[in-house]
Amino acid sequence: MTFLDGAKYEGEFKDGKFNGQGTYTYSSGTRYEGEWKDGEFNGQGTYTDSDGTKYEGEFKEGEYVGK
């Protein structure tokens, strides 16, 4: 799925929201790959900023709670 701003999502859906495994790439190049729940980052994942900075670990309700 490609959005009007150039962002892309590839992955699973449930009830019209991102759920399960998926990858969201922002138009800036920033990317999140991992688990989703109700349209938010939730579970294990990797968030890679456009400058290459990576956050790997646990996400809850869209926020990094890493290790």
Distance bins in CASP14 RR format, pairs under 12 A and 6 or more apart:
PFRMAT RR
TARGET T0000
AUTHOR 0000-0000-0000
RMODE 2
METHOD distances of the structure
MODEL  1
1 7 0 0 0 0 1 0 0 0 0 0 0
1 8 1 0 0 1 0 0 0 0 0 0 0
1 9 1 0 1 0 0 0 0 0 0 0 0
1 10 1 0 0 1 0 0 0 0 0 0 0
1 11 0 0 0 0 1 0 0 0 0 0 0
1 12 0 0 0 0 0 1 0 0 0 0 0
1 13 0 0 0 0 1 0 0 0 0 0 0
1 16 0 0 0 0 0 1 0 0 0 0 0
1 18 0 0 0 0 1 0 0 0 0 0 0
1 22 0 0 0 0 0 1 0 0 0 0 0
1 23 0 0 0 0 0 1 0 0 0 0 0
1 24 0 0 0 0 1 0 0 0 0 0 0
1 25 0 0 0 0 0 1 0 0 0 0 0
2 8 1 0 1 0 0 0 0 0 0 0 0
2 9 0 0 0 0 1 0 0 0 0 0 0
2 10 0 0 0 0 1 0 0 0 0 0 0
2 24 0 0 0 0 0 1 0 0 0 0 0
2 25 0 0 0 0 1 0 0 0 0 0 0
2 27 0 0 0 0 1 0 0 0 0 0 0
3 9 1 0 0 1 0 0 0 0 0 0 0
3 24 0 0 0 0 1 0 0 0 0 0 0
3 25 0 0 0 0 0 1 0 0 0 0 0
3 26 0 0 0 0 1 0 0 0 0 0 0
3 27 0 0 0 0 1 0 0 0 0 0 0
4 27 0 0 0 0 1 0 0 0 0 0 0
5 24 0 0 0 0 0 1 0 0 0 0 0
5 25 0 0 0 0 0 1 0 0 0 0 0
5 26 0 0 0 0 1 0 0 0 0 0 0
5 27 1 0 1 0 0 0 0 0 0 0 0
5 28 0 0 0 0 1 0 0 0 0 0 0
5 29 0 0 0 0 0 1 0 0 0 0 0
6 24 0 0 0 0 0 1 0 0 0 0 0
6 25 0 0 0 0 1 0 0 0 0 0 0
6 26 0 0 0 0 1 0 0 0 0 0 0
6 27 1 0 1 0 0 0 0 0 0 0 0
6 28 0 0 0 0 1 0 0 0 0 0 0
6 29 0 0 0 0 1 0 0 0 0 0 0
7 18 0 0 0 0 0 1 0 0 0 0 0
7 23 0 0 0 0 0 1 0 0 0 0 0
7 24 1 0 0 1 0 0 0 0 0 0 0
7 25 1 0 0 1 0 0 0 0 0 0 0
7 26 1 0 1 0 0 0 0 0 0 0 0
7 27 1 0 1 0 0 0 0 0 0 0 0
7 28 0 0 0 0 1 0 0 0 0 0 0
7 29 0 0 0 0 1 0 0 0 0 0 0
7 30 0 0 0 0 1 0 0 0 0 0 0
7 31 0 0 0 0 1 0 0 0 0 0 0
7 32 0 0 0 0 0 1 0 0 0 0 0
8 22 0 0 0 0 0 1 0 0 0 0 0
8 23 0 0 0 0 1 0 0 0 0 0 0
8 24 1 0 0 1 0 0 0 0 0 0 0
8 25 1 0 1 0 0 0 0 0 0 0 0
8 26 0 0 0 0 1 0 0 0 0 0 0
8 27 0 0 0 0 1 0 0 0 0 0 0
8 29 0 0 0 0 1 0 0 0 0 0 0
8 30 0 0 0 0 0 1 0 0 0 0 0
8 31 0 0 0 0 1 0 0 0 0 0 0
8 32 0 0 0 0 0 1 0 0 0 0 0
8 33 0 0 0 0 0 1 0 0 0 0 0
9 16 0 0 0 0 0 1 0 0 0 0 0
9 17 0 0 0 0 0 1 0 0 0 0 0
9 18 1 0 0 1 0 0 0 0 0 0 0
9 19 0 0 0 0 0 1 0 0 0 0 0
9 20 0 0 0 0 0 1 0 0 0 0 0
9 21 0 0 0 0 0 1 0 0 0 0 0
9 22 1 0 0 1 0 0 0 0 0 0 0
9 23 1 0 0 1 0 0 0 0 0 0 0
9 24 1 0 1 0 0 0 0 0 0 0 0
9 25 1 0 0 1 0 0 0 0 0 0 0
9 26 0 0 0 0 0 1 0 0 0 0 0
9 31 0 0 0 0 0 1 0 0 0 0 0
9 32 0 0 0 0 1 0 0 0 0 0 0
9 33 0 0 0 0 0 1 0 0 0 0 0
9 34 0 0 0 0 0 1 0 0 0 0 0
9 36 0 0 0 0 1 0 0 0 0 0 0
9 39 0 0 0 0 1 0 0 0 0 0 0
10 18 0 0 0 0 0 1 0 0 0 0 0
10 20 0 0 0 0 0 1 0 0 0 0 0
10 21 0 0 0 0 1 0 0 0 0 0 0
10 22 1 0 0 1 0 0 0 0 0 0 0
10 23 1 0 1 0 0 0 0 0 0 0 0
10 24 0 0 0 0 1 0 0 0 0 0 0
10 25 0 0 0 0 1 0 0 0 0 0 0
10 31 0 0 0 0 0 1 0 0 0 0 0
10 32 0 0 0 0 0 1 0 0 0 0 0
10 33 0 0 0 0 1 0 0 0 0 0 0
10 34 0 0 0 0 0 1 0 0 0 0 0
10 36 0 0 0 0 0 1 0 0 0 0 0
11 17 0 0 0 0 0 1 0 0 0 0 0
11 18 1 0 0 1 0 0 0 0 0 0 0
11 19 0 0 0 0 1 0 0 0 0 0 0
11 20 1 0 0 1 0 0 0 0 0 0 0
11 21 1 0 0 1 0 0 0 0 0 0 0
11 22 1 1 0 0 0 0 0 0 0 0 0
11 23 1 0 0 1 0 0 0 0 0 0 0
11 24 0 0 0 0 1 0 0 0 0 0 0
11 25 0 0 0 0 0 1 0 0 0 0 0
11 32 0 0 0 0 0 1 0 0 0 0 0
11 33 0 0 0 0 1 0 0 0 0 0 0
11 34 0 0 0 0 1 0 0 0 0 0 0
11 35 0 0 0 0 0 1 0 0 0 0 0
11 36 0 0 0 0 1 0 0 0 0 0 0
11 39 0 0 0 0 0 1 0 0 0 0 0
12 18 1 0 0 1 0 0 0 0 0 0 0
12 19 1 0 1 0 0 0 0 0 0 0 0
12 20 1 0 1 0 0 0 0 0 0 0 0
12 21 1 0 1 0 0 0 0 0 0 0 0
12 22 1 0 0 1 0 0 0 0 0 0 0
12 23 0 0 0 0 0 1 0 0 0 0 0
12 34 0 0 0 0 0 1 0 0 0 0 0
12 35 0 0 0 0 1 0 0 0 0 0 0
12 36 1 0 0 1 0 0 0 0 0 0 0
12 37 0 0 0 0 0 1 0 0 0 0 0
12 39 0 0 0 0 0 1 0 0 0 0 0
13 19 1 0 0 1 0 0 0 0 0 0 0
13 20 0 0 0 0 1 0 0 0 0 0 0
13 21 0 0 0 0 0 1 0 0 0 0 0
13 22 0 0 0 0 1 0 0 0 0 0 0
13 36 0 0 0 0 1 0 0 0 0 0 0
13 37 0 0 0 0 0 1 0 0 0 0 0
13 38 0 0 0 0 0 1 0 0 0 0 0
13 39 0 0 0 0 1 0 0 0 0 0 0
14 20 1 0 0 1 0 0 0 0 0 0 0
14 21 0 0 0 0 0 1 0 0 0 0 0
14 22 0 0 0 0 0 1 0 0 0 0 0
14 36 0 0 0 0 1 0 0 0 0 0 0
14 37 0 0 0 0 1 0 0 0 0 0 0
14 38 0 0 0 0 1 0 0 0 0 0 0
14 39 0 0 0 0 1 0 0 0 0 0 0
15 37 0 0 0 0 0 1 0 0 0 0 0
15 38 0 0 0 0 1 0 0 0 0 0 0
15 39 0 0 0 0 1 0 0 0 0 0 0
16 36 0 0 0 0 0 1 0 0 0 0 0
16 38 0 0 0 0 1 0 0 0 0 0 0
16 39 0 0 0 0 1 0 0 0 0 0 0
17 36 1 0 0 1 0 0 0 0 0 0 0
17 37 0 0 0 0 1 0 0 0 0 0 0
17 38 1 0 1 0 0 0 0 0 0 0 0
17 39 1 0 1 0 0 0 0 0 0 0 0
17 40 0 0 0 0 1 0 0 0 0 0 0
17 42 0 0 0 0 0 1 0 0 0 0 0
18 24 1 0 0 1 0 0 0 0 0 0 0
18 32 0 0 0 0 1 0 0 0 0 0 0
18 33 0 0 0 0 0 1 0 0 0 0 0
18 34 0 0 0 0 0 1 0 0 0 0 0
18 35 0 0 0 0 1 0 0 0 0 0 0
18 36 1 0 1 0 0 0 0 0 0 0 0
18 37 0 0 0 0 1 0 0 0 0 0 0
18 38 0 0 0 0 1 0 0 0 0 0 0
18 39 1 0 1 0 0 0 0 0 0 0 0
18 40 1 0 0 1 0 0 0 0 0 0 0
18 41 0 0 0 0 1 0 0 0 0 0 0
18 42 0 0 0 0 1 0 0 0 0 0 0
18 62 0 0 0 0 0 1 0 0 0 0 0
19 34 0 0 0 0 0 1 0 0 0 0 0
19 35 0 0 0 0 1 0 0 0 0 0 0
19 36 1 0 1 0 0 0 0 0 0 0 0
19 37 1 0 0 1 0 0 0 0 0 0 0
19 38 1 0 0 1 0 0 0 0 0 0 0
19 39 1 0 0 1 0 0 0 0 0 0 0
19 40 0 0 0 0 1 0 0 0 0 0 0
19 41 0 0 0 0 0 1 0 0 0 0 0
19 42 0 0 0 0 1 0 0 0 0 0 0
19 43 0 0 0 0 0 1 0 0 0 0 0
20 33 0 0 0 0 0 1 0 0 0 0 0
20 34 0 0 0 0 1 0 0 0 0 0 0
20 35 1 0 1 0 0 0 0 0 0 0 0
20 36 1 0 1 0 0 0 0 0 0 0 0
20 37 1 0 0 1 0 0 0 0 0 0 0
20 38 0 0 0 0 0 1 0 0 0 0 0
20 39 0 0 0 0 1 0 0 0 0 0 0
20 40 0 0 0 0 0 1 0 0 0 0 0
20 41 0 0 0 0 0 1 0 0 0 0 0
20 42 0 0 0 0 1 0 0 0 0 0 0
20 43 0 0 0 0 1 0 0 0 0 0 0
20 44 0 0 0 0 0 1 0 0 0 0 0
20 45 0 0 0 0 0 1 0 0 0 0 0
21 32 0 0 0 0 0 1 0 0 0 0 0
21 33 0 0 0 0 1 0 0 0 0 0 0
21 34 1 0 1 0 0 0 0 0 0 0 0
21 35 1 0 0 1 0 0 0 0 0 0 0
21 36 1 0 0 1 0 0 0 0 0 0 0
21 37 0 0 0 0 0 1 0 0 0 0 0
21 41 0 0 0 0 0 1 0 0 0 0 0
21 42 0 0 0 0 0 1 0 0 0 0 0
21 43 0 0 0 0 0 1 0 0 0 0 0
21 44 0 0 0 0 1 0 0 0 0 0 0
21 45 0 0 0 0 1 0 0 0 0 0 0
21 46 0 0 0 0 0 1 0 0 0 0 0
22 31 0 0 0 0 0 1 0 0 0 0 0
22 32 0 0 0 0 1 0 0 0 0 0 0
22 33 1 0 0 1 0 0 0 0 0 0 0
22 34 1 0 1 0 0 0 0 0 0 0 0
22 35 1 0 0 1 0 0 0 0 0 0 0
22 36 1 0 0 1 0 0 0 0 0 0 0
22 37 0 0 0 0 0 1 0 0 0 0 0
22 39 0 0 0 0 0 1 0 0 0 0 0
22 41 0 0 0 0 1 0 0 0 0 0 0
22 42 0 0 0 0 0 1 0 0 0 0 0
22 43 0 0 0 0 0 1 0 0 0 0 0
22 44 0 0 0 0 0 1 0 0 0 0 0
22 45 0 0 0 0 1 0 0 0 0 0 0
22 46 0 0 0 0 0 1 0 0 0 0 0
23 29 0 0 0 0 0 1 0 0 0 0 0
23 30 0 0 0 0 0 1 0 0 0 0 0
23 31 1 0 0 1 0 0 0 0 0 0 0
23 32 1 0 0 1 0 0 0 0 0 0 0
23 33 1 0 1 0 0 0 0 0 0 0 0
23 34 1 0 0 1 0 0 0 0 0 0 0
23 35 0 0 0 0 0 1 0 0 0 0 0
23 36 0 0 0 0 1 0 0 0 0 0 0
23 41 0 0 0 0 0 1 0 0 0 0 0
23 45 0 0 0 0 1 0 0 0 0 0 0
23 46 0 0 0 0 1 0 0 0 0 0 0
23 47 0 0 0 0 0 1 0 0 0 0 0
23 48 0 0 0 0 0 1 0 0 0 0 0
24 30 0 0 0 0 1 0 0 0 0 0 0
24 31 1 0 0 1 0 0 0 0 0 0 0
24 32 1 0 1 0 0 0 0 0 0 0 0
24 33 1 0 0 1 0 0 0 0 0 0 0
24 34 0 0 0 0 1 0 0 0 0 0 0
24 35 0 0 0 0 0 1 0 0 0 0 0
24 36 0 0 0 0 1 0 0 0 0 0 0
24 39 0 0 0 0 1 0 0 0 0 0 0
24 40 0 0 0 0 0 1 0 0 0 0 0
24 41 0 0 0 0 1 0 0 0 0 0 0
24 45 0 0 0 0 0 1 0 0 0 0 0
24 46 0 0 0 0 0 1 0 0 0 0 0
24 47 0 0 0 0 1 0 0 0 0 0 0
24 48 0 0 0 0 0 1 0 0 0 0 0
24 59 0 0 0 0 0 1 0 0 0 0 0
24 62 0 0 0 0 0 1 0 0 0 0 0
25 31 1 0 1 0 0 0 0 0 0 0 0
25 32 0 0 0 0 1 0 0 0 0 0 0
25 33 0 0 0 0 1 0 0 0 0 0 0
25 47 0 0 0 0 0 1 0 0 0 0 0
25 48 0 0 0 0 1 0 0 0 0 0 0
25 50 0 0 0 0 0 1 0 0 0 0 0
26 32 0 0 0 0 1 0 0 0 0 0 0
26 47 0 0 0 0 0 1 0 0 0 0 0
26 48 0 0 0 0 0 1 0 0 0 0 0
26 49 0 0 0 0 1 0 0 0 0 0 0
26 50 1 0 0 1 0 0 0 0 0 0 0
27 50 0 0 0 0 1 0 0 0 0 0 0
28 48 0 0 0 0 0 1 0 0 0 0 0
28 49 0 0 0 0 1 0 0 0 0 0 0
28 50 1 0 1 0 0 0 0 0 0 0 0
28 51 0 0 0 0 1 0 0 0 0 0 0
28 52 0 0 0 0 0 1 0 0 0 0 0
29 47 0 0 0 0 0 1 0 0 0 0 0
29 48 0 0 0 0 1 0 0 0 0 0 0
29 49 0 0 0 0 1 0 0 0 0 0 0
29 50 1 0 1 0 0 0 0 0 0 0 0
29 51 0 0 0 0 1 0 0 0 0 0 0
29 52 0 0 0 0 1 0 0 0 0 0 0
30 46 0 0 0 0 0 1 0 0 0 0 0
30 47 1 0 0 1 0 0 0 0 0 0 0
30 48 1 0 0 1 0 0 0 0 0 0 0
30 49 1 0 1 0 0 0 0 0 0 0 0
30 50 1 0 1 0 0 0 0 0 0 0 0
30 51 0 0 0 0 1 0 0 0 0 0 0
30 52 0 0 0 0 1 0 0 0 0 0 0
30 53 0 0 0 0 1 0 0 0 0 0 0
30 54 0 0 0 0 0 1 0 0 0 0 0
30 55 0 0 0 0 0 1 0 0 0 0 0
31 41 0 0 0 0 0 1 0 0 0 0 0
31 45 0 0 0 0 0 1 0 0 0 0 0
31 46 0 0 0 0 1 0 0 0 0 0 0
31 47 1 0 0 1 0 0 0 0 0 0 0
31 48 1 0 1 0 0 0 0 0 0 0 0
31 49 0 0 0 0 1 0 0 0 0 0 0
31 50 0 0 0 0 1 0 0 0 0 0 0
31 52 0 0 0 0 1 0 0 0 0 0 0
31 53 0 0 0 0 0 1 0 0 0 0 0
31 54 0 0 0 0 1 0 0 0 0 0 0
31 55 0 0 0 0 0 1 0 0 0 0 0
32 39 0 0 0 0 0 1 0 0 0 0 0
32 40 0 0 0 0 0 1 0 0 0 0 0
32 41 1 0 1 0 0 0 0 0 0 0 0
32 42 0 0 0 0 0 1 0 0 0 0 0
32 43 0 0 0 0 0 1 0 0 0 0 0
32 44 0 0 0 0 0 1 0 0 0 0 0
32 45 1 0 0 1 0 0 0 0 0 0 0
32 46 1 0 0 1 0 0 0 0 0 0 0
32 47 1 0 1 0 0 0 0 0 0 0 0
32 48 1 0 0 1 0 0 0 0 0 0 0
32 49 0 0 0 0 0 1 0 0 0 0 0
32 54 0 0 0 0 0 1 0 0 0 0 0
32 55 0 0 0 0 1 0 0 0 0 0 0
32 56 0 0 0 0 0 1 0 0 0 0 0
32 57 0 0 0 0 0 1 0 0 0 0 0
32 59 0 0 0 0 1 0 0 0 0 0 0
32 62 0 0 0 0 1 0 0 0 0 0 0
32 63 0 0 0 0 0 1 0 0 0 0 0
32 64 0 0 0 0 1 0 0 0 0 0 0
33 41 0 0 0 0 1 0 0 0 0 0 0
33 43 0 0 0 0 0 1 0 0 0 0 0
33 44 0 0 0 0 1 0 0 0 0 0 0
33 45 1 0 0 1 0 0 0 0 0 0 0
33 46 1 0 1 0 0 0 0 0 0 0 0
33 47 0 0 0 0 1 0 0 0 0 0 0
33 48 1 0 0 1 0 0 0 0 0 0 0
33 54 0 0 0 0 0 1 0 0 0 0 0
33 55 0 0 0 0 0 1 0 0 0 0 0
33 56 0 0 0 0 1 0 0 0 0 0 0
33 57 0 0 0 0 0 1 0 0 0 0 0
33 59 0 0 0 0 0 1 0 0 0 0 0
34 40 0 0 0 0 0 1 0 0 0 0 0
34 41 1 0 0 1 0 0 0 0 0 0 0
34 42 0 0 0 0 1 0 0 0 0 0 0
34 43 1 0 0 1 0 0 0 0 0 0 0
34 44 1 0 0 1 0 0 0 0 0 0 0
34 45 1 1 0 0 0 0 0 0 0 0 0
34 46 1 0 0 1 0 0 0 0 0 0 0
34 47 0 0 0 0 1 0 0 0 0 0 0
34 48 0 0 0 0 0 1 0 0 0 0 0
34 55 0 0 0 0 0 1 0 0 0 0 0
34 56 0 0 0 0 1 0 0 0 0 0 0
34 57 0 0 0 0 1 0 0 0 0 0 0
34 58 0 0 0 0 0 1 0 0 0 0 0
34 59 0 0 0 0 1 0 0 0 0 0 0
34 62 0 0 0 0 0 1 0 0 0 0 0
35 41 1 0 0 1 0 0 0 0 0 0 0
35 42 1 0 1 0 0 0 0 0 0 0 0
35 43 1 0 1 0 0 0 0 0 0 0 0
35 44 1 0 1 0 0 0 0 0 0 0 0
35 45 1 0 0 1 0 0 0 0 0 0 0
35 46 0 0 0 0 0 1 0 0 0 0 0
35 57 0 0 0 0 0 1 0 0 0 0 0
35 58 0 0 0 0 1 0 0 0 0 0 0
35 59 1 0 0 1 0 0 0 0 0 0 0
35 60 0 0 0 0 0 1 0 0 0 0 0
35 62 0 0 0 0 0 1 0 0 0 0 0
36 42 1 0 0 1 0 0 0 0 0 0 0
36 43 0 0 0 0 1 0 0 0 0 0 0
36 44 0 0 0 0 0 1 0 0 0 0 0
36 45 0 0 0 0 1 0 0 0 0 0 0
36 59 0 0 0 0 1 0 0 0 0 0 0
36 60 0 0 0 0 0 1 0 0 0 0 0
36 61 0 0 0 0 0 1 0 0 0 0 0
36 62 0 0 0 0 1 0 0 0 0 0 0
37 43 1 0 0 1 0 0 0 0 0 0 0
37 44 0 0 0 0 0 1 0 0 0 0 0
37 59 0 0 0 0 1 0 0 0 0 0 0
37 60 0 0 0 0 1 0 0 0 0 0 0
37 61 0 0 0 0 1 0 0 0 0 0 0
37 62 0 0 0 0 1 0 0 0 0 0 0
38 60 0 0 0 0 0 1 0 0 0 0 0
38 61 0 0 0 0 1 0 0 0 0 0 0
38 62 0 0 0 0 1 0 0 0 0 0 0
39 59 0 0 0 0 0 1 0 0 0 0 0
39 61 0 0 0 0 1 0 0 0 0 0 0
39 62 0 0 0 0 1 0 0 0 0 0 0
40 59 1 0 0 1 0 0 0 0 0 0 0
40 60 0 0 0 0 1 0 0 0 0 0 0
40 61 1 0 1 0 0 0 0 0 0 0 0
40 62 1 0 1 0 0 0 0 0 0 0 0
40 63 0 0 0 0 1 0 0 0 0 0 0
40 64 0 0 0 0 0 1 0 0 0 0 0
41 47 1 0 0 1 0 0 0 0 0 0 0
41 55 0 0 0 0 1 0 0 0 0 0 0
41 57 0 0 0 0 0 1 0 0 0 0 0
41 58 0 0 0 0 1 0 0 0 0 0 0
41 59 1 1 0 0 0 0 0 0 0 0 0
41 60 0 0 0 0 1 0 0 0 0 0 0
41 61 0 0 0 0 1 0 0 0 0 0 0
41 62 1 0 1 0 0 0 0 0 0 0 0
41 63 1 0 0 1 0 0 0 0 0 0 0
41 64 1 0 0 1 0 0 0 0 0 0 0
41 65 0 0 0 0 0 1 0 0 0 0 0
41 66 0 0 0 0 0 1 0 0 0 0 0
42 57 0 0 0 0 0 1 0 0 0 0 0
42 58 0 0 0 0 1 0 0 0 0 0 0
42 59 1 0 1 0 0 0 0 0 0 0 0
42 60 1 0 0 1 0 0 0 0 0 0 0
42 61 1 0 0 1 0 0 0 0 0 0 0
42 62 1 0 0 1 0 0 0 0 0 0 0
42 63 0 0 0 0 1 0 0 0 0 0 0
42 64 0 0 0 0 0 1 0 0 0 0 0
42 65 0 0 0 0 0 1 0 0 0 0 0
43 56 0 0 0 0 0 1 0 0 0 0 0
43 57 1 0 0 1 0 0 0 0 0 0 0
43 58 1 0 1 0 0 0 0 0 0 0 0
43 59 1 0 1 0 0 0 0 0 0 0 0
43 60 1 0 0 1 0 0 0 0 0 0 0
43 61 0 0 0 0 1 0 0 0 0 0 0
43 62 0 0 0 0 1 0 0 0 0 0 0
43 63 0 0 0 0 0 1 0 0 0 0 0
43 64 0 0 0 0 0 1 0 0 0 0 0
43 65 0 0 0 0 1 0 0 0 0 0 0
43 66 0 0 0 0 0 1 0 0 0 0 0
44 55 0 0 0 0 0 1 0 0 0 0 0
44 56 0 0 0 0 1 0 0 0 0 0 0
44 57 1 0 1 0 0 0 0 0 0 0 0
44 58 1 0 0 1 0 0 0 0 0 0 0
44 59 1 0 0 1 0 0 0 0 0 0 0
44 60 0 0 0 0 0 1 0 0 0 0 0
44 64 0 0 0 0 0 1 0 0 0 0 0
44 65 0 0 0 0 0 1 0 0 0 0 0
44 66 0 0 0 0 1 0 0 0 0 0 0
44 67 0 0 0 0 0 1 0 0 0 0 0
45 54 0 0 0 0 0 1 0 0 0 0 0
45 55 0 0 0 0 1 0 0 0 0 0 0
45 56 1 0 0 1 0 0 0 0 0 0 0
45 57 1 0 1 0 0 0 0 0 0 0 0
45 58 1 0 0 1 0 0 0 0 0 0 0
45 59 1 0 0 1 0 0 0 0 0 0 0
45 60 0 0 0 0 0 1 0 0 0 0 0
45 62 0 0 0 0 0 1 0 0 0 0 0
45 64 0 0 0 0 1 0 0 0 0 0 0
45 65 0 0 0 0 0 1 0 0 0 0 0
45 66 0 0 0 0 1 0 0 0 0 0 0
45 67 0 0 0 0 0 1 0 0 0 0 0
46 52 0 0 0 0 0 1 0 0 0 0 0
46 53 0 0 0 0 0 1 0 0 0 0 0
46 54 1 0 0 1 0 0 0 0 0 0 0
46 55 1 0 0 1 0 0 0 0 0 0 0
46 56 1 0 1 0 0 0 0 0 0 0 0
46 57 1 0 0 1 0 0 0 0 0 0 0
46 58 0 0 0 0 0 1 0 0 0 0 0
46 59 0 0 0 0 1 0 0 0 0 0 0
46 64 0 0 0 0 0 1 0 0 0 0 0
46 66 0 0 0 0 0 1 0 0 0 0 0
47 53 0 0 0 0 1 0 0 0 0 0 0
47 54 1 0 0 1 0 0 0 0 0 0 0
47 55 1 0 1 0 0 0 0 0 0 0 0
47 56 1 0 0 1 0 0 0 0 0 0 0
47 57 0 0 0 0 1 0 0 0 0 0 0
47 58 0 0 0 0 0 1 0 0 0 0 0
47 59 1 0 0 1 0 0 0 0 0 0 0
47 62 0 0 0 0 1 0 0 0 0 0 0
47 63 0 0 0 0 0 1 0 0 0 0 0
47 64 1 0 0 1 0 0 0 0 0 0 0
47 65 0 0 0 0 0 1 0 0 0 0 0
47 66 0 0 0 0 1 0 0 0 0 0 0
48 54 1 0 1 0 0 0 0 0 0 0 0
48 55 1 0 0 1 0 0 0 0 0 0 0
48 56 0 0 0 0 1 0 0 0 0 0 0
48 64 0 0 0 0 0 1 0 0 0 0 0
49 55 0 0 0 0 1 0 0 0 0 0 0
49 64 0 0 0 0 0 1 0 0 0 0 0
53 64 0 0 0 0 0 1 0 0 0 0 0
54 64 0 0 0 0 0 1 0 0 0 0 0
54 66 0 0 0 0 0 1 0 0 0 0 0
55 62 0 0 0 0 0 1 0 0 0 0 0
55 63 0 0 0 0 0 1 0 0 0 0 0
55 64 1 0 1 0 0 0 0 0 0 0 0
55 65 0 0 0 0 1 0 0 0 0 0 0
55 66 1 0 0 1 0 0 0 0 0 0 0
55 67 0 0 0 0 0 1 0 0 0 0 0
56 64 0 0 0 0 1 0 0 0 0 0 0
56 65 0 0 0 0 0 1 0 0 0 0 0
56 66 1 0 0 1 0 0 0 0 0 0 0
56 67 0 0 0 0 1 0 0 0 0 0 0
57 63 0 0 0 0 0 1 0 0 0 0 0
57 64 1 0 0 1 0 0 0 0 0 0 0
57 65 1 0 0 1 0 0 0 0 0 0 0
57 66 1 0 1 0 0 0 0 0 0 0 0
57 67 1 0 1 0 0 0 0 0 0 0 0
58 64 1 0 0 1 0 0 0 0 0 0 0
58 65 1 0 1 0 0 0 0 0 0 0 0
58 66 1 0 1 0 0 0 0 0 0 0 0
58 67 1 0 0 1 0 0 0 0 0 0 0
59 65 1 0 0 1 0 0 0 0 0 0 0
59 66 1 0 0 1 0 0 0 0 0 0 0
59 67 0 0 0 0 0 1 0 0 0 0 0
60 66 0 0 0 0 1 0 0 0 0 0 0
END
